[in-house]
């Protein structure tokens, strides 16, 4: 059986019900067709976990469930185009687990659908192919779907996203767009990704921060276009954080670090991880953020 048969597909039958119904995907472990049912409005499984069929569920019992936390706030937007998912597959060839976060470009059902399916597909594929290849696979699948249905470019949904997978020592993060990957170690928060935006290009060209900030949300790399970039996170990274721009655009680095420090001073158990991501999205909303806000936090050991 081809690995591709195990990946969630860009399926028009699912799209029809993406605003609140249920849809089915093949089991990402054994590949059995239509074996997993999921509600499109919810996160995939507990704390964002990609669901598997009942036969594969016993083999999925591991410690990751207590080491991952996700918080999502739709805010005043009409649609929640943020999505986060993670998938554990101890028998996979490349990585035993993968974590993904996406932010659909726009405020309508099409980017919401693309973001939701992208994180499901990328989280599953990254275990078998690695983080960079997983994003490139999702790009091909998206393009093939839109070519098949003959959708004009103006009606094609798009998303920015990032995926993180463990290496033999440390972690690799791959991304396109302005989803950010951070490491929180010994009370310090460090950003590892660079936003693929016009703002970044203007700052590198020497423009003033005030002028460049006007172009903060103009991304020039996303699922549909641009190179996928990757970065290495060292094995000393205690916690890995992924955020959508609804979090990190609304908060300063110092505010994000304070949210993390206050909650994680209680420890790094499951409750503390949930408290940290919830604190981040609440603070983003309190700061006046009007975008979808999503944070995913992973304890690496």
N, C-alpha and C positions, 0 to 999 in steps of 0.2 A: 504494500500500500504506500503510495506517495505521501511524503510529509505534507504536501500542499493540501491533501484532502482533509487534513486535521485543522487547517486554519479557518477561522471565521471568515466568511466571504462577504463581499459587497453585493447583497442579494436584494433585488427589488421587492420580493415578497416580504422581507423584513422591513424594508423602508416604508412600505404601506402602513405598517403598524408602529412606526418608530415614535409616535407621539404619545404612547401610553399603553399599547397592547403588549402581547407576548410574542416572542419569536424563537426559533430553534437554530442551533448551530451544531456541527459535528463535534463529538467529544474531542478535545484537543490532545488527549493522551492516546486513546485507542483508535480514533478516527471513525467511530460508528456514526453514520449519518443521522441528523436530527435527534441526537441523543440527549441534548442539553436544552432546557427551556429557560428563558431569562426575560425579565420584565425590563423593557427599554428605559423606563424612567428611573430605575434603581441602579445602584452601583453593582458591578458584577460580583455577586457573592459577598461573603463576610469581608468587610474592610477592603473592598475592591478586588477580591480574588476572582479570577476567571473560573467559572464553574466547570465541573467535569461530570461524566455520567456516574450512576450509582455503582457500577462494577469497578470503576477506577477510583472511587472515593476513598476506600481504605488505604490505598497506597499513597494518598495525598496527605495523610496525617503527618504533620511535621511541626517544627517549632516556629515556622515563619508566620503563622497566624497570629502569634503573640508579639511579633516583631515589626508589624506593619500597621500604620494608621493612616486613614484618609479622611479629610474634611472637605465638604463642598458647600458653597453658598451661591445660589443663583443670582441673588441681588435683584435689582429692579429690571433686569433684562427680560424680554419676552420668552427667551429660550435659554436653557443651560447648555451651552456649546462646549463646556469643559468636560473632560472625562478622564478617569484614572483606573488602571487595572494592573494586577500582578498575577503571575502564573508560576507555580512550582511544578517541576517535572524532573525528579531525581534521576530518571533514566535517560534524559536528553543528552545529545552528543556534545553540545558546546557549553551550556550553563544549566545548573539545576533550578534556577529561578530567574525571573526577569520582572522589571517594574516599569510601567509606562504612564505618561501623563500627556494629554493632548488638549489643545485649545482651538476649537473651530473658529474660522475666520468669518465673522459676521454674526448677526442675531436673527437667524431664521432656521427652519428645520433641516435644511440641507447640510450646513456645517455641523450641526448637532449630530446628525446621523454619521457623517464622515468621521468625526472625532471619536464617537463611541465605537464604531467598528474598527477604527485604526488602532486604538489601544488594545482591544481584544486580540486583533491579528498580530500586532507587533509583540505583545507580551508572550504569546504562544510561539511565534516564529523565532524570537530572539534566543529561546532555549535551544533551538535546533541549529540556528544559523549565525548567531551573534547579533550584537546590537545594530551595527551599521547595516548589515545585510537585511535585517528584519525591516528597517524603515524603507530600504530600497524595494523589498518585496511588496510592502504595502502600497508603495507608489505605483508599481506596475499593476497591482490588482485594481487600484482605484482608476487608473487610466484605462485599463481594459474594460472595466464596467461602463464607464461613460462613453467609450467608443462603441461598445455593443448596443447601448440604448440610444445612441445618436444625440446625446445632450449637447447643446451649444456651450461654448466656453463660459458664457456669462451665467449659466445655470448649474455649473459644476461646483460642488462643495469642496472646501479645502480646510486644512488644519495645520497648525504647528505642533510639534511634539518632541518628546525626549524619552529615551529608554535607557535603563541601567541594568547591567548584568555583572555578576562576579567573575573575576579571573582567578587564576591559581593563587595569585597574591594581589589584592586590591580589587578595584572595580573599573569597568569601562562605561562611560556615558556617551551616547550618540544622540545628536539632536539636529533639528532644522527649525529655525524660527526663534521665538523669544521665550519658550518655556525654559526655566532655569534649573540647574542642578547645583546643589550646595553640599558641603560637608560641615558637620558640627562636631568639633573635637576639642575636648578640654575647655568647654565654655566659649569657644571661638567659632564664628560662622564665616565660612569662606565660599565664594562663588567660583565655580569651575567652568561654567559655560559663558559664552559671549553672545549677546543678543544679535541675531541676524536682522537688523533693522536699519532704516535710513539714519536714525539717530546715531547709531554706532559709527556708521561710515562718516557722517559729518563731524563727529568728535575726533575721529582719527585724522580727518583732513584739516583740523585746527579751528573749526567753527566753535562759537561760544556755546556753553551748555544750555543757555536760555533759547538760542535759536534752534539748536539741534533737538531740544525737547519737543518742539512742535511736530516732529516727524517720528516720535517714539513708537507709534503703533503701525508704521508702514514697514511690514516685514518683506524681505526680498528673498527669503528661503522658506519653503513650507513643503508640504507633502507633494505638491504638484511640480515644484521647480527648485533648482539650486542644489549644490552639493550637500551631502550629509557629513557633518563634522563629528569628531570624537575626541574624548579627552580621558586621561587616566586619573583615577582617584586612588591614593595610596592605601595600603592595608591598615594604616593607623586611623582611618576615618571611622569614628565611633558611630555616627548617625549620618545618613544621607537624606537630603531633603529635595523634593521636586516641587516647584511652584508655577502656577500660571501667572500671567501679568496682572490679573486682578488682585493678587497678593503683593507681588514685589513692586508694582508701579504705585500702589497706594501707600506703601510703608517704606521708610528708610531702612538702610541696613541696620542701624542702631535699634530701631523699633522691632525689627524682626528678631534680632539677637536677644532683645529683652524678653519678648514673648517666649522664646525658646528657653532662656535661662530660668525664668520664673517657674515654668511648668516642669522642667527637667531637673530642677533642684530637688525635686521629690524622688528622683530616681529615673530609671529608663524602662520601667515595666510597661505593660500594655496600657494601663490607665494614664500614665504620664505621657506616653506617645500620643494618645488620643487628645489629651489636654493641650499638648503643644500645637497640633494642627488646628484644633478648634480655636485656640487663642489667636493664631495667625489670621484665620478667615474672619473672626469677629473683629479683630483690630483693623483689618483692611476695610471692613464695612463701616466701622466707627470713624475711620479717617476720611470717609467720604467717597470711597471707591464705588463705582457704579457698574463695574464689569463682573462677570462670573469670577469667583475666587475659589481656587482649589489648591490644597497642599497635601502631599504624600510624604510620610516620614518612615524611614527604615532603620531599625537597629541592626547593625552588621554582625553582631556576635552576642 
